[in-house]
Every structure is written in structure tokens, then in C-alpha cells.
């Protein structure tokens, strides 16, 4: 099942260097910049973390039509992105660091924009979720009325995790857990301080407990998890009278940026796996600490794709790289958890019922299904100059829209052997038209202990037949 992250994204820029002198113009340090890193921030960072761990994740957000918006798309490579127009400049937050110490941050395009619209595709993507993370950064996505109505309905059936922002709206009622940090929780609770019934009129020595109890009632959520940095977190639940302290291990971490994002990503994974909230919270706090100990956001790999050349795309190209769940990361994560990786392949030019049945049957054989898809040039060499009818990026998008498909790997060769050697699935599936014959890929797949299987084939349904019927209509 897919994790959906919905919320605001921004472009984070880190300028790093050394400061060994003061400016002659003013008593401020001069930083000799030796490195520049850009990454997707906000909801984009949460989605990137999940994708890096190999989880099927969809990011639902809005993007500006500007250079920063295009850079954000590049830095979200590996994430299935469903976006609409923001109608506003993309926010950019630039941090300057001298060694490991922050010196200054300056923001561009960060004035509060109007609440953006939700497209039908964005709302449908949220409905596909097995768990939802609302990563609110106060820029309006979480305030959209259609989205809020949908999230309130979904919260009755799936875990919804709400990471709030002081400038954002209140969470919708019924969410599984809200995750403010201590400063956010005490500030929000103070705003409701005149409502004595919100805390039952009780006084608490612990400000985190008092704030969490107030917000639990005010927000009508099932739980509030107040994060407290090196002191861990405090979990207050609607169905439990006593708060639960969640300790954090002591780690040496210079930059806490991204710890909250790592925590909500971990919560989503563990709640999706069916773990109870206290256990999921303890694991997520541990993982956030591990994330900081390993270097935090500075240790994340740069997944930006190469800049696309201007002008029309060459023949055989489909333009910018399709952003999907990274198949190799997904395979690694599934194998690491003891699961079975299933793969199948083909051109899938004009999807029809035969394809759908074959893919659904293949997915039943394991814990994820990765489709090895012939590129446009590969299809052209195999099928002739008039094919494919649909380009590889549209074909991949259609496949990813199917619930049974977890990732797509596009390959340029005439056969999938090279892709299979990189992916190394446990099971390689072909349609039943190979029944009774040894599959061409059998020797290769068996080399790493994999198996080749066939699933039922439906001969009355074919792309060629469908194309010929469409040609008669036109």
C-alpha cells in the first residue's frame, strides 16, 4: 500500500564554508563558501526520506512555475509526484553555515500565499493512500477545503498523521496523531488558554503534558505526540488517561534540521505495518535520533536529475525524467524486511484487460511488483517505426496508476536481461503463452536463486488487435 505525503514544498539551499575573519564593513563574519547543496524541503523532504528507504510514496503538492519550481522537480527524482500550480513564486530558504554552525538564513518568496486549488488528480492520489502524512508548512495546501473534507473522511479508515505549523490550519478531527514540537504545542495551547474545559480544568506540572491535553481535546484527534528534542517525546492519547514518555537516545548532532520530518516518516511506515501507536512512536523517535547521528539532511544523497536541454525533445525521448518510486530502493527495502520481490516486463503499449489481469496475478505472488518497461526506442526496434503508440512516460504513468504496480523500471535494450541483473527479483513472471517452454530469462534469474513463473494468458486480448480496431474507427 502506498504512503501519501500531502503538503507544502520549498527549495532548501545550504551554503557552507569557513569563517576566519570579520568583514571590514561591519562586525560580521565573512564565510568563504566552499559548497552549495540544494534539496526539496518541507513535504518534499518527508517524501524523499521515504523514497530513499524504498517505500512506495506519492507526494501531493503545488509548485510554482519558475526556476525554483523546476529545481524542486529535479530534486524530487525517485518520488511519484502529483502536483498542481501554486500560482505563486516557489519559496526558497537559504542557510549559510560556517563549519557546523549556522550564521544566517534568508528567505525568498515566503510571504503567505492564497490557499491553492486541488486538482482532481491530486485528490484521487490522496484517496489511494494506505497512510497519509500531512506535512503542513503554513503555505495553504492543508487549508484547502476539498482536501480537508477528504482527509476527515479518510481518517476514519486509515492512519492520518498531521505535522502542524504555527501558520497553518488546525488538523481535521479524527486524525491518528498530531506531532507538534514543544514550542509549537505550548504556543498553540496558550491560544486556547481561556477555554478551561479543553484541559478538564486540571493543572499539570509538566508543560508538555498540559499543552498536549489541551490540544488533544481542541483538535479532536486520537493522539498528540509532542516532540522534545533530546528529551524524546510525550504521547497523549484520547483512550488512555496517562501520558506516555518516549525517551530518545543521546546522540551528538550539530544540525537538528529534518528530525521532525524523519519522525513522521517513521510513524507512517510503522503504522502502515500495523504496529500500535506507542510502539510506532518509540521506533520513530529512535530513527529520528539515528538520522541526526548519521549526519542529518547533509548526509542525504543528491537525487537531482541532469538538466534537460532546451528546445524540443529528440525523437525517441519523452522529455523530463519520469519521477516514480525508485525500483532498486524498493527491491532492497522489500528484501531487507524478508519480503518477496516480483517483476514482470513488456511494452504495455495500449493497456488492455489482458495486461490488467496478468499484472494483478503477478502481484499476488509476492510483496511488491516492479514492471520492467521497454523504452520507446526499444519498442520501435521490436515492433516497427509506427510503435509505440503511447510514449514511455505515459505508459509508465498508466502502469503506476494501477494499485497492483509498485514501481516501473524503463530499459533501452531489446531484452530485459540487463534490467533484471540490476533488480535481481525473487520471481520473474511472464504471460501463460510461454507455458510448456523454458523462459528465455530462466538461466539468468536462477543464477541468484530466483524463479520464473507464468500466469494465465488471455489470447483474445492484445495490443495489436486493439490498435487495428482503433485504426478502423479513425
N, C-alpha and C positions, 0 to 999 in steps of 0.2 A: 504494500500500500504506500501511497505517495505522501511525503511531507510537503505541505504548502506553507510558504512564508509570504505573508502579505504585509506591506508597509512601505515606509519611505526609504529611498536610497539617496546617497550622496557620494561625491568623489572625495576620498581622503588622500591627501598628498603629504608625505613626510620628507622634509629637507633635513639632512643630518650632516654633521661635521664637527669641527673642534673650535672652541673659543679660547684663544690665548691672549687676547688684548682687548682694550676698550676703544670705542670709536672716538676720534678727536673732536667730533661734532657734539657728542653728548655722552654722559657716563653710562653707556650701554655696551654690552659685549658685541664683538664682531665675530660672526660664525663663518668660518671658511667651509662652504658647502662642498662635501665630497661625494654625496649620494642623494639620489632622488627616487622615491618609491611612490607609486600610485596604486590605489586599490579601491574596490567598491566598499562603501561604508554603510552603516545603518542596517536595514533589512538585507542589503546586498551582502554584507559581511556574514550574517547568520546563514544565508543560503550557501555562500562559498564554503563556510566551515563544514556544512553538511555534505556538500558535493565532494570536498576533499576526503571525507571519510567514506565516500562511496554510496551515500544514501540517495534514493530517487527523490529529488527535490524540485519543486516548482516555485519560482519567485513571481509574485503578482505585485506589480508596482506601476508607477508612472515615470516617464523620462522626458527630459527637456530636449527640444530639437536644436542642439548646439554642440560644440566640440566636447564639452564635458559629458554630455549625454552619450555621445558616441564612444568616448573613452570608457564610460561605465559599461556599455555593452561589451566592449573588448575584455574588460576585467571580470565580466561575469561568464566567460567561456567555461563550459562544463556544467552550467546551470540551465535548466529549462526555463526560459524567460517568457512570461506573458505580460505584456505591458501596453499601456495606453499613453496618450500625450498628456503631459503635465500642464501645458500652456504657460510655462514659467521657466525662467533660467534654472539650469541644474545647480544645486548647491555644491560648493567646493569648500572644504575645510583644510587649510594648510597649516601643518605643525612644523616648527623649527626646533631642532634638538641639538644641543651641544653635548657630545658624548651620549650618555643615557638620560640627561636632564632636559626637560622641556624649557624652552626660552620664551616662546610666544606662539600664539595661534591667531591666524587671521582668516575671516570667513568672507566668502563671496556668494551672492545670490541666495542668502539665507534669511531674507525678510519673509514674513509669513505669507504664503500664497493662498489663493482661494481653494476651497475643497474641490479636488479633481473629480471628473466623471469616471464611472466604471463602465467598461465595455462589456458586451455580452460574453466575449471570450474570457475576460478576466473573472467574471462571476462564475462561469462554468468551470474554470480551473480551480477555484476555491471549493466548489462542490465536489470535486474529485478527491478531496483530501481524506486521508486516514487520521491525520492530526494537523492542526493549524497553529502556526506561530504568528501572532500579530506583533510585529516589531514597529511600534509607534515612535517616530522621531519628531512628532509635532508639526508635520508638514501637510496634514489634511487627509491622507489616504484613509486612516482609521475613522475619520469623521463622516465618510460618505454614507448617506442614509441607506442606500441599497445594500452596501456591503455590511453595514451594522445589522440590518434586518436578517440577512443571510447568516451571519455569524451567530446571532442569537438563536436561530433555528438549528444550526449545526451543533451548537454547544450541548444540546440535549442528547446527542448521539455519539459524538466523538470528542476527544480532548481538544480544547482550545486554550492555548497558553497566551497570556496577554502581557507583553512587556511595555509598561506605560511610560509616558513622557509628561513632564510638568506642563507643557504647552498643548498637549493633546487632549482628546475627549476622555470621559470615563469609560472603563471597559463595559461591554454589554453584559447584562445579567446572565448568570449561569455558567460562566467560563470555569474551566477546571482549576486554574491557578493564575493569579496575577503576581508579577515579580518586580515590584519596585525596590530600589536600593533604600537604605535607611534614610538618607536625606530626602529622597522623593516621598517616602512614606510619611515621615513626620510633617513635611510641608503640606501634603495633601490632607492629612488628618487634622492639622491645625485649621485648615479652611472650613472643616466641618465641626469645629470645637464647640460651637453653640448648640449643636444637636446632641444633647446629653444621652438620648436614647440610643445613639449609634454605638456607644460602648457599654450600654446597660447601666450607666451611672457608676461604673466601677473605676477605681483608681489603680494604676499599675506602676510599680517602681521602675520597671523596665520600659523605656520609651518605645522600643521596637514592638513590644507586646501591646502597649496601649494603642499605638498607631495601627498595627495590623488588625486588632479587634475592631477599631473604628471603621477601617476601610473594608473589612470583610462584610460588615453589615451595610455600609453605604453602597458598596459596589454589587452586593448580592451575588458574589462569586462563591464557588465551593471552597476555595482556599486562597490565602495570601502568603507568599513566600518573600519575606523581607531579607535582602542580601546585605551583609555587614562586613564586606571585605575580608580581612584576615581573621575576623571573628566568625566566619561562616555565614549561616542564615538562620532565620527563625520561621517556622512553618505554623500557621494558624489555620485550622480547618473548621468548617461550619458544623461538621458532625462529630467533632472531638472537643471537649471542654478545655483541655490543657494544651498550651503551645508546645511545640517540639523544637528543641535546639539542634541545629545541624552543624557540627563542627567542621572546620576546614583545616587541612594540614598546613603547617608553616612552610612557606616557600620564599626564596629570595627572588623578588620580581621588581624590576625597576619601573615598568610601564604597565599599569592596570588596564589599558585600553583593550576592549574586546572581551573582558572577562564575563560581563553580563550577557553578551551575545553567545559566548561559549556555553554558559549555563543554560540558557533557554533552548539552545540546540540539543544539549544533552537531555534535558527534560523531555523534549519531543520524542527523541529516539527511545527512551526508556518507557514512556507512557504508551507509545505505539506498540512496544513489545509486551504490553500488558502488566508491567510492574506497578505496584501500588505507589501512590504519590510520595510517602515518606522514603521508600527505597529509591525511587527515581530522583528525589531531591538530594539525597546523600550522594548518589553516584554523580549527579550533575555538578555538585559543589566540588567533589574530588577532581572531576575532569576540568573544571574551570581553573583550579589550582595547578593541575598538571600543565594546562595550556600556558599559564603565565610562567611557570618554571622552565618551560621549553623555549621561551623567548617571546611569547605572545604574538601579536599581529606581525611583528617584524620577521617572524620565522615562517609565515605563510608563504608558499611558493607563488611566483608571479605567473598567473594563467592568462595574461593578456595575449590575444592573438596578434599576428602581424598585421600592420596597417594595410588595408586593401587599396590597390591603386585606383586613382580617379578615372572617370570615364566608363564606358560600357564594359561589362564583363566579357572576357573572351569566350569563344564557342566552347561548350563543354563545362563552363563554370557557372555556378549558381549564385555568385555574389558572395556576401559576407558569410563567414563560417557559421553553421547552424549551432546554436547553443543548446546542448542536451545534457542529460546526466552522463558523466564520463564513464564509458563501459568498462575500462580497465580498473578504475577505482571501485566501481560497483562489484565487479567479479571478485576483487580482492577482499572487499568487506563481507560478501556473502560466504566465501570460502573460509574467511577468518572466524566467522561465527558458526562454522560447521554445516553450512547450507550447501545446496547443490546448484551449480551454475548450468543453465540450459542455453544453448544457442541454436539458431537456425539461420538460413540465408536465402537470398534470392533478389530478383529485380523489383518485385512488387509494384510493377507499372500498371496502374489502374487496379486498385484494391477491389476484390470481389468476395463473395460469400465463401468460396473455397479457401482463400487466404485466411479469412477470419477464423474459420473452423480449424484450420491447420495450426495457426498461431495459438489459439485458445487451448488446443490439445497439447501443444508443446509446453505451454506454461504450466500445465498441470503436473509435469514431470519433475519439477524442481522448485527452487525458491526465488529464482529470477529468470527472465527470458531476455536475451540480448540478440537482436537481429543484425546479421552481417548483410549490409545492403550494397549491391553493385552501384558504383558511381555512374554518372551519365556517360562518360567515355567508355566504361566497361560495358554498359548496356548497348551502346552504339556498336561496339565491336562484335558483340554476341548476337544482336537482334537485327542489325542493319541501320542505315543512316536515318530512317524515319523514327527511330526509337531513341530514347524513351519518349513517351507521350507527356509524362509529368517529370519535372526536374527532381534531382536527388534531394534537395532541401524540402520541397513539398512532400515528396514520398516519405522522407524521414519524419516530417511533422505529422502526417497522417498516421503513420505507424505508432508514434509516441502518444497520439490521442487515444489509442486503444488501451484499455485497462490491463490487458494481459502482456503488454510490451513495456519493459522497464528501461531499456536503453537501445540505441542504434549505433552501429559501427560501420561507417562508409569505407569501402575499399575500392581501389582503382584497378586491381588485377583482374584477369579473366576468371580466376577461380578464387575461392575464399581461403586457400591454404595459409597464406601469409598472415591474414587476419586471425585465423584460428590459432596459429602458432603463438601469436601475441596474447590472445584471450585465454587459450587453454581451458575450454569448458569441460565440465564433467560429462555432459551429454550433448551430442550433436544430432539434430533432428532434421529429417528430410520427409517430404511427402511420400505416401504409400505407393507412388508409381515406381519406386525403386524396390518394391517388395520382391524378395527372392533373389536379389542380386546384391553383391557386396558393394557398399557405398564407396565412391572414389576417395573420400576423406578418411576411410577407416584406418589405414595404416598410420596416418599422421595422428589421429585422435587417440588411438590405442598406445601411442608412444609415451604419453604422460598418464596413462591409466584411465582414459576416458572411454565412453561407449558411444556407438552410433545406433540410433533408433529411427524407426519410421512411424508415422502417424497416418490416419486414414486420408486418402486422396479422393478428390471429387472431380472426376474427369469431365463432367458436363459443364464445369465452370472453368474458364480460362481467360487470361488477358487478351490473347489473340482473338478469341471468339467475341469478346466484348468490344474490342476495337473494330472488328469487322461490322458488327451490328451498329455501332455508332457512326461508322462511315456511310452506311446505307441511309441512316436518318438524316445526316447532313447533306 
